[in-house]
Amino acid sequence: MDVIKNTFPITTNITSAGKLEIGGCDIESLAQKHQTPFYIYDTHHIEQVCDEYVNEFNNIYDNTQVVYGSKAFANKSIFKIISEKGLGVDVVSGGELTLAVLSGIPPDKIYFHGNNKTPTELELAQEAKLTKIVVDGFYELELLNSLSKKNGIVQDIMIRLSPAIELDERTHEYTTTGILDSKFGFAIDNGDAEKAINLISEYGNLNLIGIHFHLGSPLFSTKPYELGIRKVAQFISDFNNFDLQEFSPGGGFAVPYTREDSPPKVKDYASVICNTMNDVISEFNLPKPKLVIEPGRAITGPAGVAIYTVGAIKNIENVRKFISVDGGMGDNIRPALYGAKYEAIVVNRLWDERPKEKVTIVGKYCESGDILIKDIELPEIKSGDLIAIPVSGAYSTSMASNYNMNPRPEIVSLKDGMDQIIRKRETFADLFKMDV
Ligand SMILES: Cc1ncc(COP(=O)(O)O)c(C=O)c1O
């Protein structure tokens, strides 16, 4: 089955009895035990992908640090896995930062991004002795310089640049970040980036140690990385007022969400990024910096699968058949937010060879836009069937909400036939415990 091969985690297996197994666990039995909706993570898959990124990049550029873009899914157990694999963590809020610190990620491997870090978050970053605060704009530069002065330190920083690299239509405008018309970073083309670098060397309490840019995500082509690295490298080669120790072309490595998607392989991204780095270092006579890459969705996306139970079915003859599941936009906003596409399988009908019918899978939330998958061909579905949506491990539960006062789902990791809850399901009481 293409969809299993292309989109499900690597330990996925269909048994001779036609049962779906992931991480050595039978998914139908898990659904009985944990109750739907819930998300599973194949931790073996996560480990494999971490190793692949570390090895493929270091094979060509031997000073590469892989950093997990934790906005994809920040969780204590996941942080433990990626940390054991030697990865750092990219955080974008005081919450993610606190979790990274509590999870034992070394401060010099925590990269603090964000276009509007608050004074409290910057204080927190300094208390945690971060050396990779990635400054995003002039307001933050001034704030951080004053804070560093007050705390009597010289703060190591990186800055985020915006190199104006346009992306093709496969990257949604909401996730395109390296263009002039973006809230992120100092633009090169309008002179802001130059101004920022000169300002830092005039300020007394900031020490620029590296340059970062992130073009957008996902990037189904390797070309933008090459263009971005070239443009940024050429730009910084004009400056001699800082010591380039780190260079980061960000994340955005694509994953196959559907059976048709065929994004570049890790080794393709590694080849283009590392070889371009080597080229520009000699071409522009740069010192060899540490290369920092920030895969987020690539680490946790394909390892995660959402499991739902079908409830109401509404068939409007010659119009549409709606299949309602017990989750939806509250646990996965991506289809509603930017038209993200997914596959689905009916877990308990893998054996079903009857002709398929076209259905639309919707959630239980009070919005007509609460559509998980529009027009997918599946075997005839009945209420009570189990639906699995693969590649749900990134930007799903991390963007989850309690809309309509629905509890957020349980999250379970699977490995070697063992299942372990890594985030409990919220209770109704949790939903209003902060109300007064
Ligand atoms: C600065 C930065 N790095 C890394 C990432 C991770 O992107 P992805 O999950 O597509 O790899 C993002 C995503 O928004 C980002 O903003």
The ligand as a Gaussian input file, in Angstrom:
#p B3LYP/6-31G(d) Opt

LIG

0 1
 C       13.667000      29.748000      12.868000
 C       13.042000      28.458000      12.549000
 N       13.805000      27.356000      12.528000
 C       13.277000      26.136000      12.254000
 C       11.936000      25.987000      11.989000
 C       11.421000      24.603000      11.721000
 O       10.766000      24.480000      10.523000
 P       10.344000      23.011000      10.040000
 O        9.515000      22.425000      11.121000
 O        9.576000      23.193000       8.801000
 O       11.624000      22.261000       9.852000
 C       11.108000      27.101000      11.990000
 C        9.671000      26.973000      11.693000
 O        8.908000      27.875000      11.661000
 C       11.677000      28.366000      12.286000
 O       10.930000      29.471000      12.318000

